[in-house]
């Protein structure tokens, strides 16, 4: 194989390893629970486990910390997520966690707050938009079930745009953006139809095109600083879900 051909293939192979593979299990969460503590379940993929950032900088962990800083007694989240997961893989991952029932960490609920962020790997792998629409609705219904049937306790984040990241150099960034927007329209519509909270972080993610501080060291995933920006967007909604007045 010619050397220039090898150089051409390396970015594709690396991206596949990051976005289309199950890279690592999320570590167990230390969730000290009391009768007065709000519980938090976070469902997703690499963006939820914070690929390439310290575990303390994951956006659900940062959100729980910010809530506690403001006097909201919420536990660290139970995270069910893995790098590379698509909608169907997250669905299967939830089933596996329930079946395992390890140390009482199965997501049986009801949880005070449930978050869901999924879909980038469907888009990356070229999965059909209509398939995503159906599977996302099914996952959203599961999330509502984990919230005790209360759709108002579910928080969905939009899919970030990985096409602005340095790693997407040489790809058609406009095409990626258009597909991400279409997938987000599908998940937003599902949220609106069910009365679920939807927070747009895609706009924040696109600022990484001109702000290297929002990019993790792999040139593909968000940095802890970008996750902090997501938390700023999600915090008022999370406070409202937990019936804590803003300010």
C-alpha positions as CSV (number, residue, x, y, z in Angstrom):
1,X,0.0,0.0,0.0
2,X,1.4,3.4,-0.9
3,X,2.4,5.7,2.0
4,X,0.0,8.5,0.9
5,X,-2.9,6.0,0.9
6,X,-2.0,4.9,4.5
7,X,-1.9,8.5,5.6
8,X,-5.4,9.0,4.0
9,X,-6.8,6.1,5.9
10,X,-5.4,6.8,9.3
11,X,-7.9,9.5,10.3
12,X,-10.8,7.4,9.2
13,X,-9.6,4.4,11.2
14,X,-9.0,6.5,14.3
15,X,-12.4,8.1,14.1
16,X,-14.0,4.8,13.8
17,X,-12.2,3.6,16.9
18,X,-13.5,6.6,18.8
19,X,-17.0,7.0,17.5
20,X,-18.0,3.5,16.3
21,X,-16.4,1.2,18.9
22,X,-17.2,0.4,22.5
23,X,-14.1,1.8,24.0
24,X,-14.5,1.4,27.7
25,X,-16.9,0.6,30.5
26,X,-18.0,3.6,32.6
27,X,-16.7,3.3,36.1
28,X,-19.0,2.7,39.0
29,X,-20.4,5.8,40.6
30,X,-20.0,6.7,44.2
31,X,-23.6,7.8,44.9
32,X,-24.2,8.5,48.6
33,X,-28.0,8.4,48.9
34,X,-30.3,9.6,51.7
35,X,-34.0,10.1,51.9
36,X,-33.6,13.8,51.1
37,X,-31.2,13.3,48.1
38,X,-32.3,13.7,44.5
39,X,-31.2,10.8,42.3
40,X,-29.8,11.3,38.8
41,X,-29.6,8.8,35.9
42,X,-27.5,9.8,32.8
43,X,-27.9,7.8,29.6
44,X,-25.8,8.3,26.4
45,X,-22.5,7.7,24.6
46,X,-19.0,9.2,24.6
47,X,-20.4,12.6,25.3
48,X,-22.0,11.4,28.5
49,X,-18.9,9.5,29.8
50,X,-16.7,12.4,28.7
51,X,-14.3,10.6,26.4
52,X,-10.7,12.0,26.9
53,X,-11.5,14.2,29.9
54,X,-11.2,13.4,33.6
55,X,-14.2,11.7,35.1
56,X,-14.8,14.8,37.3
57,X,-15.3,16.9,34.1
58,X,-18.1,14.8,32.6
59,X,-21.1,17.0,32.0
60,X,-23.5,15.0,34.2
61,X,-20.9,15.0,37.0
62,X,-20.3,18.8,36.6
63,X,-24.1,19.3,36.6
64,X,-24.6,17.4,39.9
65,X,-21.7,19.4,41.4
66,X,-23.2,22.7,40.3
67,X,-26.6,21.8,41.7
68,X,-25.1,20.9,45.0
69,X,-23.1,24.2,45.0
70,X,-26.5,25.9,44.7
71,X,-28.0,24.0,47.6
72,X,-29.7,21.3,45.6
73,X,-29.1,17.9,47.3
74,X,-28.5,15.7,44.3
75,X,-26.3,12.6,44.2
76,X,-23.6,12.0,41.6
77,X,-25.2,10.5,38.5
78,X,-25.5,6.8,37.7
79,X,-24.0,6.8,34.2
80,X,-25.0,4.2,31.6
81,X,-23.0,5.2,28.5
82,X,-20.1,4.0,26.3
83,X,-18.0,5.5,23.6
84,X,-19.4,4.5,20.2
85,X,-22.9,3.5,21.3
86,X,-25.8,4.0,18.9
87,X,-29.5,4.1,20.0
88,X,-29.9,0.3,19.7
89,X,-26.6,-0.3,21.6
90,X,-27.6,2.1,24.4
91,X,-31.0,0.2,24.6
92,X,-29.1,-3.1,24.9
93,X,-26.7,-1.6,27.4
94,X,-29.6,-0.6,29.7
95,X,-31.0,-4.1,29.5
96,X,-27.6,-5.6,30.4
97,X,-27.3,-3.3,33.4
98,X,-30.8,-4.2,34.6
99,X,-30.1,-7.9,34.1
100,X,-26.8,-7.7,36.0
101,X,-28.3,-5.7,38.9
102,X,-24.8,-5.2,40.2
103,X,-24.5,-3.5,43.6
104,X,-28.0,-2.1,43.4
105,X,-27.0,0.1,40.4
106,X,-29.5,-1.2,38.0
107,X,-31.6,1.7,36.6
108,X,-34.9,0.7,38.0
109,X,-35.8,4.1,39.4
110,X,-37.8,6.2,39.8
111,X,-35.1,8.8,39.4
112,X,-35.6,12.5,40.3
113,X,-33.7,13.5,37.1
114,X,-33.0,11.5,33.9
115,X,-30.8,12.8,31.1
116,X,-30.5,11.4,27.6
117,X,-28.0,12.3,24.8
118,X,-27.7,9.9,21.9
119,X,-27.4,9.8,18.2
120,X,-24.0,11.0,17.0
121,X,-22.9,7.4,16.2
122,X,-26.1,6.8,14.3
123,X,-25.3,9.8,12.1
124,X,-21.6,8.9,11.8
125,X,-22.3,5.3,10.7
126,X,-24.7,6.5,8.1
127,X,-27.8,5.1,9.8
128,X,-31.2,6.0,8.5
129,X,-32.8,9.1,10.0
130,X,-36.2,7.4,10.2
131,X,-34.6,4.5,12.1
132,X,-33.1,7.0,14.5
133,X,-36.5,8.7,15.0
134,X,-38.1,5.5,16.0
135,X,-35.3,4.3,18.2
136,X,-34.9,7.6,19.9
137,X,-38.6,7.7,20.8
138,X,-38.3,4.3,22.3
139,X,-35.3,5.4,24.4
140,X,-37.2,8.5,25.4
141,X,-40.1,6.4,26.6
142,X,-37.7,4.3,28.6
143,X,-36.1,7.5,30.1
144,X,-39.6,8.6,31.1
145,X,-40.2,5.3,32.7
146,X,-37.0,5.6,34.8
147,X,-38.4,9.0,35.9
148,X,-41.4,7.3,37.3
149,X,-43.5,8.1,34.3
150,X,-43.0,11.9,34.7
151,X,-41.8,13.3,31.4
152,X,-41.1,16.6,33.1
153,X,-38.2,15.0,35.0
154,X,-36.4,14.1,31.8
155,X,-33.7,16.3,30.2
156,X,-32.5,15.7,26.6
157,X,-29.4,17.4,25.2
158,X,-29.0,17.9,21.5
159,X,-26.3,16.1,19.5
160,X,-23.1,18.2,19.2
161,X,-21.5,18.8,15.8
162,X,-18.3,16.8,15.6
163,X,-17.8,18.2,12.1
164,X,-16.3,21.4,13.4
165,X,-13.6,19.5,15.3
166,X,-10.0,19.4,14.0
167,X,-10.3,15.7,13.4
168,X,-13.0,16.3,10.7
169,X,-10.5,18.1,8.5
170,X,-10.8,16.9,4.9
171,X,-14.5,15.9,5.4
172,X,-17.5,17.8,4.1
173,X,-18.3,19.8,7.3
174,X,-21.4,21.3,5.8
175,X,-22.8,17.9,5.1
176,X,-22.1,16.7,8.7
177,X,-23.8,19.8,10.1
178,X,-26.9,19.3,7.9
179,X,-27.2,15.7,9.1
180,X,-26.7,16.6,12.7
181,X,-29.4,19.3,12.4
182,X,-31.8,16.7,10.9
183,X,-31.1,14.2,13.7
184,X,-31.6,17.0,16.3
185,X,-34.9,18.0,14.7
186,X,-36.1,14.5,15.1
187,X,-35.1,14.3,18.8
188,X,-36.5,17.8,19.5
189,X,-39.8,16.9,18.0
190,X,-40.0,13.8,20.1
191,X,-39.3,15.7,23.2
192,X,-41.9,18.4,22.5
193,X,-44.5,15.7,21.7
194,X,-43.9,14.1,25.1
195,X,-43.4,17.2,27.3
196,X,-39.7,16.5,27.8
197,X,-37.1,19.2,28.4
198,X,-34.8,19.8,25.4
199,X,-31.5,21.8,25.7
200,X,-29.6,22.9,22.7
201,X,-25.8,22.4,23.1
202,X,-25.1,22.1,19.4
203,X,-24.6,25.8,19.0
204,X,-22.0,25.7,21.8
205,X,-20.2,22.8,20.2
206,X,-19.9,24.7,16.9
207,X,-17.9,27.5,18.7
208,X,-15.1,24.9,18.9
209,X,-14.4,25.8,15.2
210,X,-12.7,29.0,16.5
211,X,-12.0,28.2,20.1
212,X,-9.4,25.4,20.7
213,X,-10.1,25.5,24.4
214,X,-13.4,23.7,23.7
215,X,-11.7,20.7,22.2
216,X,-10.2,17.7,24.0
217,X,-6.7,16.5,23.3
218,X,-7.9,14.0,20.7
219,X,-9.1,16.8,18.5
220,X,-12.6,15.1,18.3
221,X,-14.4,15.3,21.6
222,X,-15.4,18.2,23.8
223,X,-13.1,19.5,26.5
224,X,-14.0,19.9,30.1
225,X,-14.4,23.6,29.4
226,X,-17.0,22.8,26.7
227,X,-18.9,20.5,29.0
228,X,-19.0,23.3,31.6
229,X,-20.7,25.5,28.9
230,X,-23.3,22.7,28.4
231,X,-23.9,22.7,32.2
232,X,-24.5,26.4,32.2
233,X,-27.2,25.8,29.5
234,X,-28.7,22.8,31.3
235,X,-28.5,24.1,34.9
236,X,-31.7,26.3,34.9
237,X,-33.7,23.5,33.4
238,X,-32.4,20.9,35.9
239,X,-33.2,23.3,38.8
240,X,-36.7,23.7,37.4
241,X,-37.1,19.9,37.2
242,X,-36.1,19.6,40.8
243,X,-38.4,22.5,41.7
244,X,-35.6,24.8,42.9
245,X,-36.3,28.4,42.0
246,X,-33.6,30.0,39.8
247,X,-31.4,32.5,41.6
